[in-house]
Amino acid sequence: MSDACGSCSSASTCTTGSCSAKPEKTKAQQASNIKKVIAIMSGKGGVGKSSVTSMLAVSLMRKGYKVGILDADITGPSIPKIFGLKGKANINETGVVPAESQHGIKVMSLNLMVPNEDDPVIWRGSIITQLVQQFWADVIWGELDYLLIDLPPGTGDVPITVMQSLPVSGVVIVTSPQQLAGMIVRKAINMVKKYDAPIFGLIENMAYVSCPHCEDRIEIFGKPQGETEAANNEIPYLGQLPIDPVLATMSDLGKIEDYEAEKFTEIAQRLADIIKTTE
């Protein structure tokens, strides 16, 4: 990799915004063609963002799209576990080869590079953001219609780095019905707007649970607020998702690609339709 400007040590890690020259592509980037980069973001943890990211990837894959997931939640990576991926990522002279799920979804995560998936990541923010940039610049993603980036919760170092240095096509916001989650998700929405990134829509997760006996809808976290939140912030509302113990079980078993859910299919279709209108 060559220098992009006097203030940057590498073309793939330029975040100053002062580079006048177009950064030189790495070998991995030259071997890749990613049509759309979508960041999946939440204001707070515990809203099921990684599960939503995974099922969006699965739903888009079932529609015939080529999909990858960049697990940018470096200190709490869960994507490999959800897809049943173990072992280490391979490295060749071109770059890092991502793991592939049973049905061909490409995945890159720190948990595919550490000796033990239970080892903690005790790194400062600068090291974490450098790794996220490497996952973009040095991974051979190949031909992809969609690369989904599973961001850590909040508006800290990693979301800032992704917004500043990656060609994000748009953002999907994930929230849940609690008023606290709604208050914090507005912070995430306002952050995205500061970076002028399109918001493709809001998904409200954990909106209800269906009684296994009578199928009545039980709103255990209170009345869903997602549609109102989306309207108040003038962003598309993609839909709401239930709490489903089957999804949790399939994720724990690493078999999320075997999970069937019409709600995810509908949301993925709305997302694809919205993206097409922005092209």
Buried (B, 14 or more C-beta within 10 A) or exposed (E): BEBBEEEBEBBBBBBEEEBEEEBBBBBBBEBBEBBBBBBBBBBBBEBBBBBBBBBBBBBBBBEEBBBBBBBBBBEBBBBBBBBBBEEEBEEEEBBBBBBEBEEEBBBBBBBBBBEEBEEEBEBEEEEBBBBBBBBBBBBBBBEBBBBBBBBBBBBBBBBBBBBBBBEBBBBBBBBBBBEEBBEBBBEBBEBBBEEEBBBBBBBBBBBBBEEEEEEEEEEEBEEBBBBEBBEEBEBBBBBBBBBBEEBEEBBEEBBBBEBEBEBBBEBBBBBBEBBEEEE
